[in-house]
Amino acid sequence: MFPKFDRHTLLFSANSFAAAMLALYIGFALGLPRPYWAMTTAYIVSQPLAGAVRSKALYRVLGTVLGAAAAVALVPNLVNAPVLLCLALALWVGGCLAISLLDRTPRSYLLMLSGYTAAIIGFPSVNQPGAIFDVAVSRVIEIGLGILCATLVHSLVFPRPVGTVLKQRLFTWLGEADRWALDVLHGEDGEAIARDRRHLAAAASEIQMLAVHLPFDTSRLRETTGVVRAMHERMLVLIPLLSGLADRMEALREIRDDRVRAALNAVTAWIEAGSPRDRGLDLIERLDKLAAHRRGSAWSALLIESLLARLSATVRALAEGHALMARFDDPDAPLSPGLEASTRAKGQRAMHADLPLALLSGGAAAIAILLSCATWILAGWGDGAAAPVMAAVFCCFFAAMDDPVPAIKSFGVYTLLSLPLSAIYMFAILPAIDGFPLLVLTMAPPLLFLGLYIPDPRRAGAALAVLMGFSNALALQEMFSADFASFLNGNLGQFVGLLFAIIVTAGLRSMGVDASARRLLVRTWKSLARLARARQAPEAAAFAAILVDRLGILTPKLAEAGARHDFVGVDALRDLRVGMNLVAVQAARSDLPPEGKDRLDAALDGVGDHFAALAAGAARKPSDELLARIDAALRGLSIASAASAVQGVSGLVGLRRNLFPEAPAFVPEIAR
């Protein structure tokens, strides 16, 4: 399959090659022992977006320094106890990997790199422990040189800014949110709409991770980091708001109210007009006044007030989203005082993290390294240090995948395919040339061609495998020497490490897409069970951040799993709506009278039992007893004061519709 030949791809390949050759030249000029490491590093850190190169450069430099420091601390002190040294390095790699997997942003490179850098420096140095400091310094300089060259070239030569890509993603996302709201207001099939728009959750998570690079960008948009953060907050709010808006519309299907219908039409017209900020503020005020006018203890009044409150929140979030988008084009675009303050707020919402899986991944890496060390030591293999080094590298590179084994195998296969090319260069081409200019000309064809594949996420792994195998096998140094025995022996260690990485990962860590999707679902159901049984509401945006992030991860997994029996009836977006309804109910609980609290607590306990049973693998259908408890709680709320009841009614009606979509609409006895 041929690569793309568009402008961005060609420019990326040319820049990456220029950075690699610059790093190699400086490495030769400085007399570094392994200048080819600088060349390889330049390719590893190269990214299509300039901001991503610069941010990863910082994390990689820090990770390299930390890993080198660990190797310097461990090797001289434990070199006389090989078993303890192997154990210490294996635990260091495994621990760093486990911690890095708890952070899915590019910051994770820092600890992951510090893990396998210690292995790269430490294991080959056991025969010369006295030189470990010099080796560590050389490795840091070589890797730092490659990072510096890649950063300079990609930042100065026609850089492709992160901000431009991020701005387009945000604009597209907000446009889809507008269309989603219009579809709901027009009465389209809510469930079908929700299924079609679940990918917005994945896009929100992707935007959050892309925004990490924005402070390092080459464009003026790096100054909009606070705006992007505030925009992401509105995205987290809009997904459950729009998803749950259909619940309120459905509950009011039989209610006729001209003023409410006029308000719905006004919201529709406002969105169709592009959601102008000034009209949005007037519309929010109109909806709030109408809700206050409709306030009362009648059941229909509670439902209408619930709908109007949800509409007002939706309009506010959309209006603020469009106001924030205007800041990208005009830094002086007006914002409300509260919105302006949110752009200056620091911090970042938590994302989904799986501690048990992270620990398992770290343990698998440590075991693979120890098995490679045992083979190296017991066989008396002089060049066997490459085995634990590559076991560490392979286990770390692919640890974030559900099933890393196919990727590790693929990497190994493409590395193997690079060896014939490496042999041709080492034993036929390179001995016939002299001087750096000729070296650049001979290296250009394969490296420029491979560079065309790296921007494509589907082919980047294979291209990097061939490129790294090719570069490391050549081991270019200032004085060239071709030794077939060393070439073969050194590369053999890679495949021993690869073998142990595959065996251990397949036995301890791999899981199919079904198991991964179920694991995420179980985590979500347990969270909902804990929330239902709690007696206080969490901060809504923080809870939504975790659920939306999980939804973004889960959606492609469910699509890949298809209509398999285990996932029939599973709707991750419905779980998100249930979670936000529970937040609303818990927030209203403290203001209810004792009798209303007791009924509400019974309903919430039933919801908690239902999701706990789901997490334990029980049947998915909620019980009739739970429906009766929710209806009893609704009857209690329908006779309570509107100020304390409307939020609880809104949440309970949403819970009832999501858990019992086929049940007849609830009508309290006083309304009959």
URCORSUL-V519099 format. One record per run of one state. SS is the DSSP state (H for helix, E for strand, - for the rest). FROM is the first residue (numbers start at 1). TO is the last residue. If there is no record, write none. Layout:
SS:FROM:TO ; SS:FROM:TO
//
This chain:
-:1:6 ; H:7:30 ; -:31:34 ; H:35:45 ; -:46:49 ; H:50:78 ; -:79:81 ; H:82:100 ; -:101:107 ; H:108:156 ; -:157:161 ; H:162:185 ; -:186:189 ; H:190:196 ; -:197:198 ; H:199:211 ; -:212:213 ; H:214:216 ; -:217:219 ; H:220:251 ; -:252:257 ; H:258:272 ; -:273:276 ; H:277:294 ; -:295:298 ; H:299:329 ; -:330:336 ; H:337:344 ; -:345:354 ; H:355:378 ; -:379:384 ; H:385:397 ; -:398:403 ; H:404:432 ; -:433:435 ; H:436:454 ; -:455:459 ; H:460:474 ; -:475:483 ; H:484:508 ; -:509:512 ; H:513:533 ; -:534:539 ; H:540:561 ; -:562:564 ; H:565:567 ; -:568:571 ; H:572:589 ; -:590:593 ; H:594:615 ; -:616:623 ; H:624:638 ; -:639:641 ; H:642:659 ; -:660:668 ; H:669:671 ; -:672:672
//
